[in-house]
């Protein structure tokens, strides 16, 4: 179950969520009302150089404690309640959005010029989520909006008033939880700094992946197996310096037998090394994942393709969805529609003028 939708404009043109809403609402039967959400890249252009920390709290006291900690750890540029439509959903957590920058004074005895701002922000996000009861920072990227909760996609879209936001890249999810609870923090997307993911299926390797991440300072607090995927992407790409393509290979590697049959010796050795070094980061189970980062979007599936994913594009747009019909809700005159084969990623980057290289895909 679970429904996925995504779109991106390769030229960086922004639009509101009307088309992504239609695509995910069409997939209502893939959810059961226990979770839905959206990610918007380019949501806060006026604060694009700040980390946009999205806070969810079960009570105002916890929110107060989190705010005090953020004021101690960062320079608060602006902090505000996230606008919500209470008539849409009455029983909900408190939501705040804080735009933060590095502190103006030396922190923990380390000169500020020597501090990696992303590593520092990750550390402080983990501290809030682990140490303050009932409070979670569920979005922490620059110029990225994360909106999720308990309800059907249209409920969550209207609750967060997403017609008022624009972005060049949108992710959407409709959840059908099976082995983890349906609660506000457990809804998709999951985000860590630059990386956001939506996921259909199960991560059977969750325990191994969780312990592996914890050895690098991450903490999984959202009670949902999908959470590990966003953190693994951040670890592999930002912290370990792998390319997106290499990170995809680590998380969804080809079978050992497939690697052994490779004729390209250099590529074969590289794959063997990645599989051996990053065994703890390999994902197992039936899954289809749609992931985003500032420069692009990609999908990957397990090697048996036990969960669906389709792709379409027209001109400067690329579209992803669990069902072909949802692609046509976003664009009714597609140039091409295809279904990536099992275990093969489809990666699309913004154009070179908008950060990276040309459109490419494997199918």
Backbone torsions as a table, in degrees:
resi	resn	phi	psi	omega
1	UNK	NA	-154.2	-175.3
2	UNK	69.5	137.6	177.9
3	UNK	-113.8	143.2	-178.0
4	UNK	-129.3	142.2	171.9
5	UNK	-148.0	149.4	177.6
6	UNK	-159.3	151.5	174.4
7	UNK	-147.9	151.8	176.4
8	UNK	-148.3	139.8	171.6
9	UNK	-98.7	122.0	-174.1
10	UNK	-69.5	-17.9	177.8
11	UNK	-91.2	0.5	179.1
12	UNK	81.0	14.8	178.5
13	UNK	-72.4	138.0	-175.9
14	UNK	-100.0	148.7	176.2
15	UNK	-149.7	162.4	178.6
16	UNK	-80.0	-175.6	-169.7
17	UNK	-91.4	15.3	-175.6
18	UNK	-57.8	-44.2	-176.3
19	UNK	-72.6	-39.7	179.2
20	UNK	-67.5	-33.2	177.4
21	UNK	-62.5	-45.4	180.0
22	UNK	-60.0	-40.3	-176.9
23	UNK	-66.7	-38.9	-176.8
24	UNK	-84.0	-32.2	177.5
25	UNK	-65.6	-34.1	176.3
26	UNK	-58.5	-26.7	-177.5
27	UNK	-98.3	29.0	-179.7
28	UNK	-56.1	-34.5	-178.6
29	UNK	-66.4	-13.8	178.4
30	UNK	-83.3	-6.2	178.5
31	UNK	-122.0	176.1	178.1
32	UNK	-131.6	19.3	177.6
33	UNK	84.3	5.3	-177.4
34	UNK	-102.5	16.8	175.5
35	UNK	167.0	135.7	174.8
36	UNK	-159.9	159.5	179.7
37	UNK	-175.2	171.9	-175.6
38	UNK	-142.4	145.8	169.8
39	UNK	-119.5	139.2	-177.2
40	UNK	-128.9	114.0	177.4
41	UNK	-94.4	125.0	-173.7
42	UNK	97.3	17.6	-173.1
43	UNK	-72.7	-27.9	-172.7
44	UNK	-128.6	65.3	-175.7
45	UNK	-61.6	-28.2	-179.2
46	UNK	-72.5	-16.4	178.4
47	UNK	-126.3	35.4	-170.4
48	UNK	-65.6	-19.2	-180.0
49	UNK	-94.9	2.8	178.7
50	UNK	-104.3	152.1	169.9
51	UNK	-76.8	127.2	-179.1
52	UNK	-95.2	96.8	-177.1
53	UNK	-89.2	115.4	179.4
54	UNK	-96.2	117.6	-177.0
55	UNK	-106.5	137.9	175.1
56	UNK	-123.9	128.9	-175.9
57	UNK	-139.2	141.2	179.1
58	UNK	-80.8	-19.2	177.8
59	UNK	-149.5	159.8	-175.0
60	UNK	-71.6	-27.2	178.5
61	UNK	-65.1	-45.2	177.2
62	UNK	-61.9	-38.9	178.0
63	UNK	-63.9	-39.0	177.9
64	UNK	-62.7	-44.3	178.9
65	UNK	-62.9	-40.9	179.6
66	UNK	-65.0	-41.9	178.5
67	UNK	-61.2	-42.7	179.8
68	UNK	-63.0	-39.0	178.4
69	UNK	-67.3	-42.1	179.4
70	UNK	-64.3	-38.1	178.3
71	UNK	-64.8	-30.6	177.8
72	UNK	-76.4	-37.8	-172.2
73	UNK	-90.4	-22.0	-174.8
74	UNK	-133.5	172.0	163.7
75	UNK	-93.5	117.6	-179.7
76	UNK	-81.9	115.0	178.3
77	UNK	-82.1	-43.1	176.7
78	UNK	-161.4	141.7	177.1
79	UNK	-136.7	134.3	-175.0
80	UNK	-153.4	157.3	170.3
81	UNK	-67.4	141.6	174.0
82	UNK	-77.0	123.8	-178.0
83	UNK	-61.5	129.4	177.1
84	UNK	-135.0	158.2	178.5
85	UNK	-102.1	96.3	-174.4
86	UNK	-61.9	-27.2	-179.2
87	UNK	-69.6	-20.4	179.3
88	UNK	-75.4	-46.1	179.5
89	UNK	-138.1	118.7	-175.2
90	UNK	-82.1	-46.5	-174.1
91	UNK	-94.1	99.9	-175.4
92	UNK	-148.5	159.6	176.4
93	UNK	-68.2	174.0	171.6
94	UNK	-86.1	140.3	-178.6
95	UNK	-124.5	133.1	173.2
96	UNK	-136.4	154.0	178.5
97	UNK	-125.3	121.6	179.2
98	UNK	-118.4	122.6	173.3
99	UNK	-90.6	119.5	-173.1
100	UNK	-127.1	153.8	174.7
101	UNK	-127.9	173.4	179.7
102	UNK	-60.3	147.4	179.7
103	UNK	-61.0	151.6	-176.9
104	UNK	-80.7	-16.8	-179.2
105	UNK	-115.1	162.4	179.5
106	UNK	-57.5	138.6	-178.2
107	UNK	-119.8	135.2	174.8
108	UNK	52.8	33.1	177.4
109	UNK	75.3	7.6	-178.9
110	UNK	-110.1	131.7	179.5
111	UNK	-63.4	137.3	-175.2
112	UNK	-60.2	-33.0	-178.7
113	UNK	-67.5	-14.3	179.2
114	UNK	-99.3	4.8	-176.3
115	UNK	-94.8	128.6	172.0
116	UNK	-78.1	112.9	-171.5
117	UNK	-64.0	-33.5	179.2
118	UNK	-72.5	-43.8	177.6
119	UNK	-62.7	-39.7	179.1
120	UNK	-63.3	-46.5	-179.0
121	UNK	-63.9	-43.0	176.6
122	UNK	-56.1	-46.5	-179.2
123	UNK	-58.7	-43.1	-177.2
124	UNK	-73.1	-34.2	175.7
125	UNK	-63.0	-46.0	178.9
126	UNK	-61.1	-39.4	179.8
127	UNK	-62.7	-45.8	178.9
128	UNK	-61.2	-48.7	-175.6
129	UNK	-66.4	-26.3	-176.8
130	UNK	-95.6	-25.6	-169.3
131	UNK	-109.0	-22.6	-176.8
132	UNK	-107.1	115.5	-174.8
133	UNK	-63.7	131.9	173.7
134	UNK	76.3	10.4	-179.5
135	UNK	-124.2	135.4	178.8
136	UNK	-137.6	133.8	167.5
137	UNK	-92.7	109.3	-172.7
138	UNK	-106.0	-0.3	174.8
139	UNK	-146.9	133.3	-173.3
140	UNK	-143.8	12.9	-177.1
141	UNK	-87.7	164.7	175.4
142	UNK	-82.5	127.6	176.2
143	UNK	62.5	29.1	-179.6
144	UNK	-122.9	126.6	175.3
145	UNK	-102.3	132.8	177.3
146	UNK	-121.5	125.1	-176.1
147	UNK	-135.5	116.8	-176.2
148	UNK	-155.3	161.4	-179.9
149	UNK	176.5	-169.6	-179.7
150	UNK	-91.6	120.2	-178.5
151	UNK	153.5	176.1	173.9
152	UNK	-78.9	161.3	-175.8
153	UNK	-53.2	-43.4	-178.5
154	UNK	-66.6	-34.2	176.5
155	UNK	-60.5	-48.6	-177.3
156	UNK	-68.9	-39.4	178.0
157	UNK	-58.4	-48.5	-179.1
158	UNK	-71.4	-36.9	-179.6
159	UNK	-58.6	-44.3	-179.1
160	UNK	-90.6	5.6	175.7
161	UNK	53.9	50.9	-171.1
162	UNK	-74.2	-7.9	170.9
163	UNK	-61.8	-19.3	-177.3
164	UNK	-89.1	1.7	-179.2
165	UNK	-114.6	150.1	175.8
166	UNK	-130.8	149.4	177.3
167	UNK	-157.3	161.3	177.4
168	UNK	-89.7	-11.2	179.7
169	UNK	-143.5	130.6	178.8
170	UNK	-126.4	138.3	167.7
171	UNK	-117.6	147.2	176.4
172	UNK	-142.2	150.6	-176.6
173	UNK	-144.8	142.3	173.4
174	UNK	-124.7	117.6	-166.7
175	UNK	-98.9	143.8	170.2
176	UNK	-129.8	81.7	-176.0
177	UNK	-64.4	138.3	-179.5
178	UNK	-117.5	-51.2	-176.7
179	UNK	-116.3	10.0	176.9
180	UNK	-137.2	157.3	-173.2
181	UNK	-69.3	151.6	173.2
182	UNK	-93.8	102.2	179.0
183	UNK	-143.7	171.5	-170.5
184	UNK	-60.5	-44.4	-179.2
185	UNK	-73.0	-23.6	-178.5
186	UNK	-85.4	-6.5	176.4
187	UNK	-69.4	159.2	176.7
188	UNK	-94.7	157.3	5.6
189	UNK	-77.1	160.7	168.5
190	UNK	-106.9	138.4	-174.4
191	UNK	-134.3	143.9	167.1
192	UNK	-144.3	112.7	-177.5
193	UNK	53.8	-115.8	-173.7
194	UNK	-80.0	-18.8	-169.2
195	UNK	-101.4	135.0	175.2
196	UNK	-135.8	145.4	179.6
197	UNK	-139.6	150.8	164.5
198	UNK	-124.5	149.8	-166.6
199	UNK	-144.9	138.7	172.9
200	UNK	-119.1	123.9	178.7
201	UNK	125.0	-153.2	-179.7
202	UNK	-135.0	143.2	173.6
203	UNK	-101.2	91.9	-177.3
204	UNK	-66.6	-20.8	-179.5
205	UNK	-89.6	15.3	-173.9
206	UNK	-52.0	-45.7	-177.6
207	UNK	-60.5	-45.5	179.0
208	UNK	-65.7	-46.2	-179.4
209	UNK	-62.3	-39.9	-179.2
210	UNK	-63.2	-47.6	-179.9
211	UNK	-64.9	-36.7	178.3
212	UNK	-62.9	-45.9	-179.8
213	UNK	-64.9	-39.9	-179.2
214	UNK	-62.3	-27.9	177.7
215	UNK	-69.3	-14.0	178.1
216	UNK	-109.7	13.4	174.0
217	UNK	94.9	3.8	176.9
218	UNK	-85.0	158.4	175.3
219	UNK	-136.5	130.6	-179.8
220	UNK	-99.0	109.0	-174.3
221	UNK	-117.2	-1.8	-170.9
222	UNK	-92.8	1.0	174.0
223	UNK	59.3	30.5	-180.0
224	UNK	-138.8	132.0	-175.0
225	UNK	-60.6	-31.0	-176.5
226	UNK	-63.6	-22.8	-176.2
227	UNK	-55.1	-35.3	-174.6
228	UNK	-64.2	-25.8	-175.7
229	UNK	-66.2	-45.2	179.5
230	UNK	-62.4	-40.5	-178.6
231	UNK	-70.7	-38.0	177.2
232	UNK	-62.4	-40.8	178.3
233	UNK	-61.2	-45.5	178.9
234	UNK	-61.1	-43.9	-179.3
235	UNK	-62.9	-49.3	-173.0
236	UNK	-70.3	-41.9	-174.0
237	UNK	-87.0	-52.4	-176.0
238	UNK	-76.4	-48.0	-171.6
239	UNK	-83.5	-40.4	-176.3
240	UNK	-98.6	-7.7	173.0
241	UNK	76.0	18.9	175.7
242	UNK	-73.8	154.9	171.8
243	UNK	-73.9	164.8	176.4
244	UNK	-58.3	-42.9	-179.9
245	UNK	-60.3	-41.5	178.9
246	UNK	-68.2	-38.6	178.1
247	UNK	-63.4	-39.9	176.7
248	UNK	-61.6	-43.1	179.2
249	UNK	-62.4	-38.0	178.7
250	UNK	-64.4	-46.1	-174.3
251	UNK	-76.4	-34.5	179.4
252	UNK	-130.9	69.3	-173.4
253	UNK	-75.7	155.9	173.5
254	UNK	-67.1	160.3	178.2
255	UNK	-62.7	153.8	177.4
256	UNK	-55.2	-40.4	-178.3
257	UNK	-64.5	-35.3	178.7
258	UNK	-68.3	-38.9	178.9
259	UNK	-65.6	-42.2	-178.2
260	UNK	-62.1	-28.3	-178.8
261	UNK	-84.1	-5.7	-177.6
262	UNK	-66.0	137.2	179.8
263	UNK	-90.1	-25.8	178.5
264	UNK	-76.3	103.6	-174.4
265	UNK	-61.8	-40.8	-178.6
266	UNK	-65.9	-44.8	179.3
267	UNK	-65.4	-41.0	179.8
268	UNK	-60.3	-47.3	-179.5
269	UNK	-63.6	-38.1	178.8
270	UNK	-63.6	-44.6	-180.0
271	UNK	-64.8	-42.0	178.3
272	UNK	-60.6	-41.9	179.8
273	UNK	-64.5	-43.9	179.6
274	UNK	-63.2	-42.0	-179.3
275	UNK	-64.8	-37.2	-178.6
276	UNK	-76.9	-42.9	-177.2
277	UNK	-69.8	-38.2	-172.1
278	UNK	-110.6	36.4	-179.7
279	UNK	-57.7	-37.4	-179.2
280	UNK	-70.5	-12.9	-179.8
281	UNK	-98.8	-2.6	-179.1
282	UNK	-72.4	136.0	178.2
283	UNK	-92.8	138.5	177.1
284	UNK	-127.0	151.8	179.7
285	UNK	116.2	175.2	176.9
286	UNK	-81.8	119.6	-177.7
287	UNK	-152.7	149.2	164.6
288	UNK	-130.0	125.4	-174.8
289	UNK	-123.2	135.1	171.0
290	UNK	-116.6	122.3	-173.9
291	UNK	-124.5	149.6	180.0
292	UNK	-132.2	151.8	171.4
293	UNK	-146.7	173.3	-170.3
294	UNK	-56.7	-31.1	-172.5
295	UNK	-99.9	-3.5	-176.7
296	UNK	178.7	-169.3	-175.4
297	UNK	-146.5	145.6	177.1
298	UNK	-153.5	159.8	176.4
299	UNK	-125.0	150.5	172.1
300	UNK	-146.1	151.0	179.5
301	UNK	-130.4	166.6	176.5
302	UNK	-68.9	166.4	-172.7
303	UNK	-72.5	-4.2	175.3
304	UNK	-111.1	-5.3	-179.9
305	UNK	55.7	57.4	-179.6
306	UNK	-84.3	-4.3	173.7
307	UNK	-132.0	142.2	-171.8
308	UNK	-81.2	155.8	172.1
309	UNK	-159.4	131.5	177.6
310	UNK	-126.1	157.1	-176.3
311	UNK	-136.2	142.1	173.9
312	UNK	-143.9	157.7	175.2
313	UNK	-148.9	155.0	173.6
314	UNK	-148.2	125.4	178.8
315	UNK	53.1	-121.1	-175.9
316	UNK	-91.9	8.1	-178.4
317	UNK	-108.4	145.2	170.5
318	UNK	-126.7	143.1	-175.0
319	UNK	-130.3	143.3	178.1
320	UNK	-130.8	146.5	175.8
321	UNK	-165.6	159.4	176.1
322	UNK	-69.9	-26.1	-177.0
323	UNK	-129.8	143.8	179.6
324	UNK	-59.6	-39.2	-177.8
325	UNK	-59.2	-31.9	179.8
326	UNK	-70.3	-30.1	175.6
327	UNK	-59.8	-41.3	-177.4
328	UNK	-75.5	-12.6	170.8
329	UNK	-72.8	-25.9	179.3
330	UNK	-91.2	-31.8	-179.4
331	UNK	-154.5	117.0	-175.1
332	UNK	-89.4	1.9	-179.6
333	UNK	-135.2	67.4	-175.8
334	UNK	-76.8	142.4	175.0
335	UNK	-72.9	-35.2	-177.6
336	UNK	-154.0	143.1	173.7
337	UNK	-130.6	133.7	177.6
338	UNK	-150.0	163.0	178.5
339	UNK	-116.8	111.6	179.1
340	UNK	-57.9	142.0	179.0
341	UNK	-72.1	163.3	-177.3
342	UNK	-54.1	129.4	175.9
343	UNK	76.5	-2.4	-178.9
344	UNK	-101.8	126.4	-177.5
345	UNK	-79.6	159.5	167.6
346	UNK	-122.9	114.8	-174.7
347	UNK	-117.2	128.7	179.0
348	UNK	-129.4	126.3	178.7
349	UNK	-110.4	157.9	170.2
350	UNK	-61.1	158.2	179.4
351	UNK	-64.0	164.4	-177.2
352	UNK	-57.5	-36.4	178.4
353	UNK	-67.7	-20.3	-179.6
354	UNK	-116.1	43.9	169.1
355	UNK	111.6	-52.4	-170.5
356	UNK	-129.1	-139.5	-171.0
357	UNK	-108.8	-178.2	-171.3
358	UNK	-67.4	166.2	177.3
359	UNK	-57.5	134.4	175.1
360	UNK	-148.8	148.1	174.8
361	UNK	-153.3	159.8	176.6
362	UNK	-118.9	128.5	178.2
363	UNK	-158.5	NA	NA
